[in-house]
Amino acid sequence: MSQDNTTVAAISWTGHGDGFLTLLDQTRLPEAVTYVNCDNVECVWQAIKKLAVRGAPAIGISAAYGVVLGVRDGAMLPSGAAAATVEEAKQAALAACDYLATSRPTAVNLFWALDRMRGVITTLDEPSSGRVGERLLAEAQAIHEADRLQCAAIGRHGSDLLEALGSGVGIVTHCNTGMLATGGDGTALAVLFALSERGMKPQVFADETRPLLQGARLTAWELMQRGVDVTLICDSMAAPILRDGKAKAVIVGADRITARGDTANKIGTYGLAVQAHYHKVPFYVAAPTTTFDLTITFGSDIPIEQRTPEEITNAFGRRTAPEDVQVDNPAFDVTPAELITGIITERGVISPVTEEAVRAMIGA
Ligand SMILES: CSC[C@H]1O[C@H](OP(=O)(O)O)[C@H](O)[C@@H]1O
């Protein structure tokens, strides 16, 4: 979307295998709709690191396109020169996978997408480095399209579930889980968009989501662009809203979900889940199957990204905390499966959330 309500893509590719990646710069929203054009891997790495592109599926999709750029990026080879042979093209693409994997540690979609690209790189049999780029672009585009379809299916399953809450229902959400975070309509926001398109008129309470304000800057913007009723709240207002019955459900996204259903998501999600549990309000997670990590059972084993103190000590363009104050700035926290009413995936809803139910839905 843009300020004039036309549709813009958060992630797009221009050209063929020798083309370039365009990312909507989310650090500039909502004041400005601007873009970053990447023709090398470091540009993509930096965009992920500084959250110019963010959101678990969007990170994976962007990294997949970054691997395509790696094929002709001399920085990916010891020689510093662009790949001249098929073997050099494959080596450069694998180096791009390894480099992009160091950008952010929590969203498992990043590692899922890179592993899928590695699988293609190691098995492809193309006659030229140019053809290697074309083949990898096709895989990145397939990842992108699959996520778009997953978002739509999550929207369908989630709105089927939440429709029962009735028209005009209040729903709390946290951070941003929409078009800006995925290759399609989103995860939790896809459910809210689908409810709205069914005429259910959801009344969304969007947590501003400190410290980077994805809720205020991005979710409020996306919902308003699509005509969905949204009230922006500071994170600490969710508890009285749940207490007073103004919201009958909470729905959030995820960055990594373990085999038992423990879920890593934006910092503040765990507290919101505790509040919802106390007030007997159902708490849903919406995520595609690419967000599950069945190699991990317990949420305590999920790597949590630590970000810079300045994200907390600086706000409104100035310092808002004493110099040298100690700061703890984890980007995510973990909600145990026991606090999650259901997990909405493109395959259906997992509820109750047990390891048996997760493995049955997601795979062995
Ligand atoms: C649809 S996944 C969105 C997920 O990613 C966000 O984190 P970040 O903004 O740091 O990339 C947040 O945890 C959202 O729930």
The ligand as an SDF file (V2000), in Angstrom:
LIG
                    3D

 15 15  0  0  0  0  0  0  0  0999 V2000
    4.7630  -12.5870   10.3700 C   0  0  0  0  0  0  0  0  0  0  0  0
    6.1740  -12.7530   11.3340 S   0  0  0  0  0  0  0  0  0  0  0  0
    6.1800  -11.2440   12.1660 C   0  0  0  0  0  0  0  0  0  0  0  0
    6.9710  -11.3030   13.4320 C   0  0  0  0  0  0  0  0  0  0  0  0
    8.2820  -10.7490   13.2260 O   0  0  0  0  0  0  0  0  0  0  0  0
    8.3990   -9.6130   14.0610 C   0  0  0  0  0  0  0  0  0  0  0  0
    9.6920   -9.3960   14.5260 O   0  0  0  0  0  0  0  0  0  0  0  0
   10.6220   -8.2640   13.8050 P   0  0  0  0  0  0  0  0  0  0  0  0
    9.7510   -7.0620   13.5830 O   0  0  0  0  0  0  0  0  0  0  0  0
   11.7380   -8.0350   14.8160 O   0  0  0  0  0  0  0  0  0  0  0  0
   11.1110   -8.9140   12.5360 O   0  0  0  0  0  0  0  0  0  0  0  0
    7.4600   -9.9100   15.2120 C   0  0  0  0  0  0  0  0  0  0  0  0
    8.0100  -10.8620   16.1030 O   0  0  0  0  0  0  0  0  0  0  0  0
    6.2870  -10.4600   14.4600 C   0  0  0  0  0  0  0  0  0  0  0  0
    5.3570  -11.2000   15.1930 O   0  0  0  0  0  0  0  0  0  0  0  0
  1  2  1  0
  2  3  1  0
  3  4  1  0
  4  5  1  0
  4 14  1  0
  5  6  1  0
  6  7  1  0
  6 12  1  0
  7  8  1  0
  8  9  2  0
  8 10  1  0
  8 11  1  0
 12 13  1  0
 12 14  1  0
 14 15  1  0
M  END
$$$$
